[in-house]
């Protein structure tokens, strides 16, 4: 009985962290799914090419499939740190190539700015440093 109580307490103790991890994972998964459903991968590839990046189509597919794969791994808490690193790199590059030039605000007083991306980066950093607590 004591071990069951410990497991329940541990799960409840990590519940807020698990919820945060799941929400962030769903955000990334939804981006990959949206690109597939709306078939906007060619548009994304074209954007990457116009930014001077070579192999825009390959990069667009890598990002899209990575959002799906690493998003799902993050959702279930398997290989979470590797997933976090992938997403951190993608979001950081998104800031450099897209969001920074649009200012701070995502909506309202601007359009497509960096505020949401910075929140995602801070959340990913927080999750990354949760030693041994990233699983359900």
N, C-alpha and C positions, 0 to 999 in steps of 0.2 A: 504494500500500500504506500509506503514511503517513497518508492521510486516513481510511482504513478503521480503522486503529488508533486514531486520535483519536476517531472516532465511537463505537467500542466502549468506550473509556475514559470518554468523556462519559456514555454510557448507564449504565455500571456506577457511575459516580460519583453519578448522580442516582437510582439504583435505590431506596435507602431512602426518599427523598422521594417517588418515584412510588408505592411501596407504601403509604406513609402516606396519600397523596392518594387512592389507590384504595379503601383501607379506609374512610376517612371518606365518600367518595362512596357506597359500598355501604350504609353505615349510613343515609344520607339517602334513597337510592333505596328501601331496604327499608321505610322508614316510609310512603312514598307508595304502594308496592305493597300493603302490609298494609291500608292504609285502603281501597283499592279492592277487594281480594280479600274482606275481611270486611265490606265496605260500612258502614264506621263513619264516613263523611263526615257523615251527618246528626247523629250523636251528637257529633262534633267541632264541627259548626256550632252545635248547641244549647249546648255548653259555652262557645263563644265568645260567644254571645248572653247567657248568664247572667253573663258577666264584664263586661257593659255595652258590649260592642263591637257596633257596628251592622254590618249586612250579614254576619252570621256564616256564612251559607251561601256567600256569595261568597268570604269570607276562607278558609273551609275548603277550597274548591276551589283557590284561588290557592296556598295552602300545599301542598296535595297535588300539584298539577301542577308547582309550582315544585320540590318535592323530587325529582320524577321528572326533569323537564327539566334543572334546574341540577345535579342529582346526576349525570346522564349526561354533561353537559358537563364537569363536574369529573373524572369518571372518565377521560375521554379527553384531558383537559388542554386543552380548547378553551374560551376565554373563562373561564378558571379564576377570575380575580379577581372578575368579576361574579358568578359562582356562589358564591364564598366570601362575598361581601357579602350576597347573598340569605340564605344559610344562617345567617350571623352574626346577622342581624336576626331571623330566625325563632327561633333558639335563645335569643337575648336576651329576646325577648318571652315565650317559654315559661318562662323563669326568672321573669320579673315576674308573669305571670298564673297560673302553676301551681306551679312547683317551689319557689320561695322560701318560701312558707308551709308547706311540708312539711319544712323543715330541710335538713340537709346530706346525709344518707345516701339513696341510691337504694333499697337493700335492707339487711337486717340490723337495724340499730338505728333504722331509720326506713323511710319509704316514699315514693318519688317525689321525693326531694330534689334538690339542685342539683349534687351532685358530678360526675355524668356530663356535665351540660350545661356546667359550667365547663371540664372537660377538652376537650370539643368546641370551646368558644370559644378556648381556648389553642391547640389544634391548628389551627383555622382562621386565627388570627392568625399563627402560625408559617408556615403555607402561604402566606398573603397576602404576606408579606415576603420570599419566595424569588424574587428578581428573575430572571426569565427561565429558571427551573429547573422550572416546573410542568408541562412537557410530558414525554412519554416520552423 
